[in-house]
Amino acid sequence: MNQAEATSTALAPLRLKKNEERRLRAGHLWVYSNEVDAARTPLTAFAPGQPVLIEAANGKALGTGYVNPHSLICARLVSRDPAHVLGRSLLVHRFNVALALRERLYPQPYYRLVHGEGDALPGLIVDRYGDVLVVQFTTAGMEQARDAVIEALQKVFKPAGILLRNDSPIRALEGLHSYVEVIGAVPDQIDLEENGVRFRVSVQAGQKTGWFYDQRENRARLARYVKGMRVLDLFSYVGGWGVQAAAAGAREVVCVDSSQDALTQVAVNAELNGMQGRVHTRKGDAFDVLRELREAREHFDVVVLDPPAFIKRKKDVKAGIEAYQRINQQAMQVLAKDGILVSASCSYHLEPDTLQQVILSAARHLDRSVQILERGRQGADHPVHAAIPETEYLKALYCRVLPA
């Protein structure tokens, strides 16, 4: 029997301890290993990714999901209806629900189509690039449902190609190996449009799935601050912020990244939009480049900081906060006297208030003052599950930095 054919009556039960179902009843989708009644349903009896019927301590069914005995989050709820399991039919329904939101929000098919728990499909990420879908399975349960996922995507979207970008380090936490696989036709370079600006990206060789749709609204917000300004885009990747700043009227943009391949693509994207004369690139580590710019007495009207996550796990919090403080302080040192700092973080473990405190502390160290002008978050195609705070991770502060 494959997963698409399974019924709840055929599923092995996963029994929780007394009162440990409260989080699930409140809307959450995760079960931790210490919440399982190991005497009745020992985790060692399950295979990674195995479908299960999740039960309260009294034996009442809470819903269906899947289990991984080797993970701290040992199970994830997929459906609260015990009659529905993770298979083609449920996936088709969830994909149509997810699509309805995106088609309401975006006139063109460039967006995150499925955002894991936010779209009630834990362990699954799907980004859409027109008729190409880029898919990531981040859990053993979703990896086991791989064939059903592909079948459902093909039924609902009829894509020209599907790229499985299963090379994320997070898979190691689930005991999964890394691989990349092409199904159908997936070109090396794919065009997309964001906020009226064209980009060309590599979904096969680029970071994550090739593009960071989560910053779309934040990049749109930047436009009102940059007309006629000199802009520094740090950790620029392929120019999502910088090229859009130039398109919005910035007189000069400098994109900084440690990857020459990314900077080569910045130049391509600038040319696609006729901005090649105003967008320049500089290769190097952002911390080192900022030091060099300060020593050269260079100044910018707007600095954009969109670094990778400095805090990936709880144990990284202290070192990560120090890194955020250092990079924000260095950025302020190259800001003009009345400059705009856009400081973003994709670290879930960095609280929004902590990011604000980091910026304030950096400013006070330099005898500067800060006005918070706007706050940004992840785009609406990365919906936050109301019961799962972990699904809200991205934050951005738009700051005016002034002499004290």
Backbone torsions as a table, in degrees:
resi	resn	phi	psi	omega
1	MET	NA	125.2	176.8
2	ASN	-89.1	175.3	-171.9
3	GLN	-65.9	-35.4	-179.1
4	ALA	-66.7	-23.0	-177.5
5	GLU	-95.6	-7.7	-175.1
6	ALA	-66.5	152.3	172.1
7	THR	-122.5	161.2	-176.5
8	SER	-61.8	-29.4	-179.6
9	THR	-67.7	-22.0	-179.1
10	ALA	-91.2	-6.4	-175.8
11	LEU	-82.6	141.6	174.2
12	ALA	-70.6	141.5	179.1
13	PRO	-79.2	145.8	170.0
14	LEU	-119.5	107.2	-173.0
15	ARG	-93.6	134.4	178.1
16	LEU	-94.1	159.1	174.2
17	LYS	-70.8	167.0	-180.0
18	LYS	-58.8	131.0	177.7
19	ASN	71.1	0.6	-178.3
20	GLU	-82.6	-0.7	177.9
21	GLU	-87.6	-2.1	-173.3
22	ARG	-60.5	-40.3	179.5
23	ARG	-64.9	-40.9	178.3
24	LEU	-64.1	-42.0	179.6
25	ARG	-65.9	-26.1	178.1
26	ALA	-81.2	-4.2	174.7
27	GLY	119.3	-11.0	-179.0
28	HIS	-70.2	164.1	-177.4
29	LEU	-117.4	-1.5	-172.8
30	TRP	-105.9	147.2	171.6
31	VAL	-122.1	127.7	177.0
32	TYR	-92.2	153.5	-173.2
33	SER	-60.7	-31.5	-178.8
34	ASN	-78.8	-0.7	177.9
35	GLU	-96.3	-6.9	-176.5
36	VAL	-86.5	138.7	173.7
37	ASP	-77.9	88.6	-173.9
38	ALA	-68.7	-18.8	177.7
39	ALA	-70.3	-40.8	-179.0
40	ARG	-86.7	-39.7	-179.3
41	THR	-132.8	78.2	-178.0
42	PRO	-60.4	134.7	-178.8
43	LEU	-62.7	-28.3	-179.3
44	THR	-64.8	-13.8	-179.9
45	ALA	-82.6	-7.9	-175.4
46	PHE	-105.2	149.7	173.9
47	ALA	-93.6	148.3	177.5
48	PRO	-56.9	128.0	179.0
49	GLY	88.6	-1.8	-175.7
50	GLN	-65.2	133.5	174.9
51	PRO	-67.4	143.4	-178.9
52	VAL	-141.3	160.3	169.6
53	LEU	-101.7	114.3	-177.1
54	ILE	-85.2	127.2	-174.5
55	GLU	-122.6	147.8	170.4
56	ALA	-73.0	172.3	-177.3
57	ALA	-60.4	-27.8	179.9
58	ASN	-86.4	5.0	177.9
59	GLY	90.7	-3.6	179.7
60	LYS	-73.6	133.3	-177.9
61	ALA	-68.9	132.2	175.8
62	LEU	-99.1	-19.0	179.8
63	GLY	145.9	-177.4	179.8
64	THR	-106.8	155.6	178.9
65	GLY	-167.4	-151.0	177.0
66	TYR	-144.3	162.8	-171.3
67	VAL	-128.0	151.8	168.4
68	ASN	-140.5	104.6	-174.7
69	PRO	-65.5	-14.4	-176.2
70	HIS	-96.3	2.5	-176.8
71	SER	-111.9	146.9	176.6
72	LEU	-59.6	-45.4	169.5
73	ILE	-83.1	95.6	-167.5
74	CYS	-85.8	-14.0	178.2
75	ALA	-151.9	153.5	176.7
76	ARG	-132.5	133.4	179.6
77	LEU	-79.6	133.1	-179.6
78	VAL	-108.2	-40.4	179.4
79	SER	-142.5	138.7	176.6
80	ARG	-84.4	-8.2	175.5
81	ASP	-94.7	113.6	-177.5
82	PRO	-60.1	-14.9	179.4
83	ALA	-81.2	-12.3	-176.4
84	HIS	-110.5	127.9	179.5
85	VAL	-119.2	167.8	-179.9
86	LEU	-73.4	97.5	179.9
87	GLY	-151.7	-174.1	-173.5
88	ARG	-56.8	-43.7	-176.4
89	SER	-63.8	-48.3	179.6
90	LEU	-64.1	-40.6	-179.5
91	LEU	-63.8	-42.4	177.4
92	VAL	-58.5	-44.7	179.0
93	HIS	-62.2	-47.7	-178.0
94	ARG	-65.7	-36.6	178.3
95	PHE	-64.5	-40.5	179.0
96	ASN	-65.8	-38.3	176.7
97	VAL	-63.9	-44.0	179.0
98	ALA	-64.5	-41.4	-179.2
99	LEU	-63.5	-38.4	-178.5
100	ALA	-58.5	-39.8	178.3
101	LEU	-66.6	-48.3	-176.1
102	ARG	-64.7	-38.2	179.7
103	GLU	-69.5	-27.1	175.3
104	ARG	-71.6	-32.9	-173.3
105	LEU	-89.2	-37.3	-167.6
106	TYR	-125.0	130.0	-178.6
107	PRO	-74.5	-17.1	-178.5
108	GLN	-124.7	152.8	-172.3
109	PRO	-83.0	58.5	177.1
110	TYR	-129.1	102.6	-175.9
111	TYR	-173.5	169.5	168.5
112	ARG	-77.6	119.6	-175.6
113	LEU	-86.6	-38.1	178.4
114	VAL	-133.5	125.7	-177.8
115	HIS	-118.6	62.8	172.2
116	GLY	49.1	-129.3	-178.3
117	GLU	-57.2	-31.8	179.2
118	GLY	-60.4	-25.4	176.8
119	ASP	-113.0	23.9	176.2
120	ALA	60.3	28.8	176.2
121	LEU	-132.2	71.3	-176.5
122	PRO	-57.6	134.1	178.1
123	GLY	90.6	5.0	-177.3
124	LEU	-127.8	128.3	173.7
125	ILE	-122.5	131.9	174.8
126	VAL	-134.7	121.5	173.3
127	ASP	-107.6	140.4	-176.4
128	ARG	-109.9	130.4	174.5
129	TYR	-124.6	77.7	-176.5
130	GLY	63.8	-118.7	-178.2
131	ASP	-96.1	18.8	173.9
132	VAL	-119.2	132.7	177.8
133	LEU	-113.6	134.2	176.6
134	VAL	-111.3	124.0	-169.7
135	VAL	-119.9	139.3	173.4
136	GLN	-129.1	129.3	171.6
137	PHE	-102.1	119.3	-175.9
138	THR	-108.4	-0.3	178.6
139	THR	-132.3	156.9	179.9
140	ALA	-64.0	-36.3	-180.0
141	GLY	-64.4	-41.0	179.3
142	MET	-74.1	-33.4	175.0
143	GLU	-61.7	-39.3	179.3
144	GLN	-66.6	-27.7	179.5
145	ALA	-89.2	13.0	-174.0
146	ARG	-49.1	-50.4	-176.7
147	ASP	-62.6	-40.7	179.0
148	ALA	-65.6	-38.3	178.5
149	VAL	-62.4	-47.6	-178.5
150	ILE	-63.3	-43.7	178.8
151	GLU	-60.9	-42.6	-178.8
152	ALA	-68.2	-40.7	177.3
153	LEU	-61.8	-42.0	-180.0
154	GLN	-66.2	-36.6	179.6
155	LYS	-67.8	-45.4	-174.2
156	VAL	-79.1	-39.7	-169.9
157	PHE	-110.4	-18.8	-177.0
158	LYS	45.5	54.0	-176.2
159	PRO	-70.8	154.2	173.3
160	ALA	-70.7	-30.4	-179.1
161	GLY	-157.0	152.1	175.0
162	ILE	-126.6	127.9	176.6
163	LEU	-109.4	121.8	175.2
164	LEU	-91.2	103.5	179.9
165	ARG	-97.6	67.7	-177.7
166	ASN	-94.1	57.8	-179.5
167	ASP	-123.1	20.8	179.4
168	SER	-77.7	138.6	179.0
169	PRO	-60.0	-23.4	-177.9
170	ILE	-63.3	-21.8	-179.8
171	ARG	-64.8	-28.5	-179.3
172	ALA	-62.3	-30.5	178.8
173	LEU	-65.9	-21.2	179.0
174	GLU	-100.3	4.3	-178.8
175	GLY	74.6	24.4	-177.2
176	LEU	-101.9	145.1	176.6
177	HIS	-84.6	165.2	179.9
178	SER	-96.5	143.2	173.9
179	TYR	-162.0	157.2	173.5
180	VAL	-126.2	132.6	-176.8
181	GLU	-141.1	138.7	179.0
182	VAL	-105.9	130.9	174.9
183	ILE	-119.8	116.6	-176.4
184	GLY	84.5	-146.4	-175.2
185	ALA	-107.3	114.4	177.3
186	VAL	-127.1	104.7	-179.0
187	PRO	-67.9	158.2	-179.5
188	ASP	-67.0	-37.5	179.6
189	GLN	-116.7	133.7	-178.8
190	ILE	-127.7	137.2	178.0
191	ASP	-92.2	144.7	173.5
192	LEU	-143.3	167.2	176.7
193	GLU	-128.9	135.5	178.5
194	GLU	-138.1	125.3	179.5
195	ASN	53.0	36.4	177.6
196	GLY	80.2	5.6	-179.1
197	VAL	-113.6	138.1	-176.8
198	ARG	-90.7	144.5	176.3
199	PHE	-139.5	151.5	173.7
200	ARG	-122.7	126.2	-175.4
201	VAL	-132.6	161.2	173.7
202	SER	-104.7	111.4	179.4
203	VAL	-77.5	-18.3	-178.7
204	GLN	-88.5	-34.3	-175.6
205	ALA	-112.0	-10.8	-176.8
206	GLY	-75.9	175.5	178.3
207	GLN	-69.2	146.0	178.8
208	LYS	51.1	-115.4	178.5
209	THR	-101.2	9.2	178.1
210	GLY	111.5	-24.1	-177.0
211	TRP	-150.8	158.4	179.3
212	PHE	-114.1	85.4	-178.6
213	TYR	-64.8	-21.7	-173.5
214	ASP	-63.7	-20.4	-178.5
215	GLN	-95.3	7.0	-174.3
216	ARG	-52.4	-54.5	-177.3
217	GLU	-66.3	-33.9	178.4
218	ASN	-68.5	-37.3	177.3
219	ARG	-68.7	-35.0	176.2
220	ALA	-64.4	-38.4	-179.5
221	ARG	-63.8	-28.5	-178.1
222	LEU	-64.4	-28.5	-169.4
223	ALA	-54.8	-37.5	-174.5
224	ARG	-72.5	-12.2	-176.1
225	TYR	-99.3	-7.8	-164.6
226	VAL	-112.5	-7.5	-175.3
227	LYS	-58.4	124.4	179.2
228	GLY	75.0	6.3	-173.8
229	MET	-100.4	161.6	172.0
230	ARG	-96.7	124.9	-169.4
231	VAL	-121.1	136.7	174.0
232	LEU	-112.5	121.6	-179.7
233	ASP	-110.5	104.7	-177.3
234	LEU	-94.3	145.8	-173.2
235	PHE	56.1	50.2	-166.1
236	SER	-71.6	-20.9	-171.9
237	TYR	52.4	-125.6	-174.2
238	VAL	-97.1	15.0	171.3
239	GLY	98.1	22.5	-179.0
240	GLY	-54.0	-47.3	178.1
241	TRP	-78.3	-49.0	-171.5
242	GLY	-64.6	-45.7	-179.3
243	VAL	-67.5	-36.6	177.2
244	GLN	-67.9	-34.0	175.9
245	ALA	-63.3	-43.3	178.0
246	ALA	-62.7	-42.8	179.6
247	ALA	-63.4	-27.8	179.8
248	ALA	-85.5	1.3	173.0
249	GLY	112.6	6.2	175.9
250	ALA	-60.0	139.3	-177.7
251	ARG	-77.3	-28.3	177.8
252	GLU	-152.9	140.1	177.5
253	VAL	-131.2	133.1	174.1
254	VAL	-115.5	118.0	178.8
255	CYS	-99.4	128.1	-177.3
256	VAL	-118.0	128.4	175.8
257	ASP	-153.8	155.2	179.7
258	SER	-83.8	-9.5	-178.0
259	SER	-102.0	121.2	177.4
260	GLN	-67.6	-34.7	177.6
261	ASP	-60.4	-41.8	178.8
262	ALA	-63.9	-42.7	-178.1
263	LEU	-69.3	-33.3	173.8
264	THR	-60.1	-39.2	179.5
265	GLN	-72.7	-29.7	172.9
266	VAL	-56.8	-46.5	-179.3
267	ALA	-62.2	-40.6	177.7
268	VAL	-61.4	-45.6	-176.9
269	ASN	-69.9	-34.3	175.1
270	ALA	-63.4	-42.5	-179.6
271	GLU	-67.3	-36.3	177.9
272	LEU	-56.0	-29.4	-176.5
273	ASN	-108.2	11.2	179.1
274	GLY	69.0	26.8	-175.3
275	MET	-110.9	13.8	-172.6
276	GLN	-62.4	-25.5	180.0
277	GLY	-77.4	-16.0	-175.8
278	ARG	-111.8	-8.3	-178.3
279	VAL	-111.8	121.8	179.5
280	HIS	-120.4	161.2	-177.4
281	THR	-126.1	154.2	177.0
282	ARG	-145.5	120.6	-177.4
283	LYS	-86.7	135.9	175.7
284	GLY	155.9	166.2	173.6
285	ASP	-67.2	134.3	-173.9
286	ALA	-58.9	-41.1	179.7
287	PHE	-61.5	-42.7	-179.5
288	ASP	-68.8	-42.4	-178.8
289	VAL	-63.9	-41.2	178.1
290	LEU	-61.6	-40.3	177.5
291	ARG	-62.3	-43.9	-179.4
292	GLU	-65.4	-39.6	179.0
293	LEU	-65.6	-39.9	178.8
294	ARG	-64.0	-44.2	-179.7
295	GLU	-64.4	-30.6	178.5
296	ALA	-85.6	3.1	-180.0
297	ARG	58.0	36.0	174.8
298	GLU	-80.6	145.4	177.5
299	HIS	-136.7	148.9	-178.8
300	PHE	-129.9	147.9	178.6
301	ASP	-78.0	-30.6	-179.2
302	VAL	-136.9	132.0	174.1
303	VAL	-122.8	129.6	177.7
304	VAL	-109.0	124.4	177.4
305	LEU	-114.5	108.1	177.7
306	ASP	-130.5	70.4	-173.4
307	PRO	-78.7	164.6	169.3
308	PRO	-65.3	168.3	-177.9
309	ALA	-63.2	117.5	174.0
310	PHE	-81.4	-15.0	179.7
311	ILE	-125.1	100.0	-179.4
312	LYS	-93.0	-28.0	-180.0
313	ARG	-136.8	162.1	-176.8
314	LYS	-55.5	-37.1	-176.6
315	LYS	-69.3	-11.7	180.0
316	ASP	-90.9	0.1	-169.9
317	VAL	-58.4	-50.5	-175.3
318	LYS	-60.9	-50.6	-179.9
319	ALA	-65.0	-36.6	-179.7
320	GLY	-65.5	-43.7	178.5
321	ILE	-61.5	-39.8	177.6
322	GLU	-61.7	-39.2	179.0
323	ALA	-67.0	-42.8	177.6
324	TYR	-62.5	-41.0	179.6
325	GLN	-63.7	-43.9	-177.0
326	ARG	-64.2	-44.6	-176.7
327	ILE	-70.2	-36.0	178.5
328	ASN	-69.0	-38.7	178.6
329	GLN	-65.1	-43.4	178.6
330	GLN	-64.0	-37.9	179.3
331	ALA	-63.2	-40.6	179.5
332	MET	-64.9	-27.8	-179.1
333	GLN	-70.4	-15.8	176.8
334	VAL	-111.1	8.7	176.2
335	LEU	-82.2	144.7	171.0
336	ALA	-64.1	166.3	-173.7
337	LYS	-57.7	-37.4	177.2
338	ASP	-116.5	71.8	-172.4
339	GLY	-108.1	163.6	178.8
340	ILE	-110.0	125.3	175.0
341	LEU	-111.2	124.0	172.4
342	VAL	-106.1	111.5	-175.0
343	SER	-116.9	119.5	-176.5
344	ALA	-118.8	156.4	174.0
345	SER	-146.7	133.4	175.6
346	CYS	-104.6	15.4	178.9
347	SER	-85.1	112.7	178.3
348	TYR	-57.8	-37.4	-175.0
349	HIS	-75.0	-3.3	172.7
350	LEU	-98.3	109.6	-178.9
351	GLU	-67.8	147.6	177.6
352	PRO	-54.0	-40.9	178.9
353	ASP	-65.8	-31.6	178.8
354	THR	-70.5	-39.2	176.3
355	LEU	-60.7	-42.3	178.0
356	GLN	-62.7	-40.6	179.3
357	GLN	-66.0	-37.7	177.1
358	VAL	-60.5	-45.0	-179.3
359	ILE	-65.7	-42.9	178.5
360	LEU	-62.4	-44.3	-179.2
361	SER	-62.6	-41.7	178.1
362	ALA	-62.0	-41.1	-179.3
363	ALA	-66.5	-43.7	-178.3
364	ARG	-65.1	-34.0	178.2
365	HIS	-62.0	-29.2	-179.4
366	LEU	-99.5	7.6	-177.9
367	ASP	60.5	43.9	175.8
368	ARG	-117.7	161.2	174.5
369	SER	-117.5	158.5	-173.7
370	VAL	-130.1	132.8	168.9
371	GLN	-109.0	126.0	174.7
372	ILE	-83.9	117.2	-176.5
373	LEU	-94.5	-41.5	-178.4
374	GLU	-151.5	158.9	174.0
375	ARG	-124.3	137.7	178.3
376	GLY	-119.9	161.9	177.4
377	ARG	-142.1	-176.0	178.0
378	GLN	-65.8	153.3	-178.3
379	GLY	-66.3	164.9	-176.5
380	ALA	-68.5	-13.9	173.8
381	ASP	-83.6	4.9	171.2
382	HIS	-121.1	63.8	-171.2
383	PRO	-61.7	144.6	177.5
384	VAL	-90.7	127.0	174.2
385	HIS	-74.3	123.1	-172.1
386	ALA	-59.5	-25.4	-178.5
387	ALA	-97.4	-3.1	-174.2
388	ILE	-124.9	91.0	-177.9
389	PRO	-59.7	-23.4	-179.7
390	GLU	-63.8	-17.8	-179.0
391	THR	-81.7	-7.5	175.4
392	GLU	-105.4	108.5	-170.3
393	TYR	-126.3	-28.6	-171.0
394	LEU	-94.1	135.5	175.0
395	LYS	-142.1	148.5	179.8
396	ALA	-144.2	135.2	178.4
397	LEU	-116.4	131.1	176.4
398	TYR	-102.5	111.8	-169.3
399	CYS	-120.5	138.3	169.4
400	ARG	-98.0	122.8	-176.4
401	VAL	-108.6	120.1	-173.7
402	LEU	-123.0	160.8	170.4
403	PRO	-61.0	145.0	-178.4
404	ALA	-63.9	NA	NA
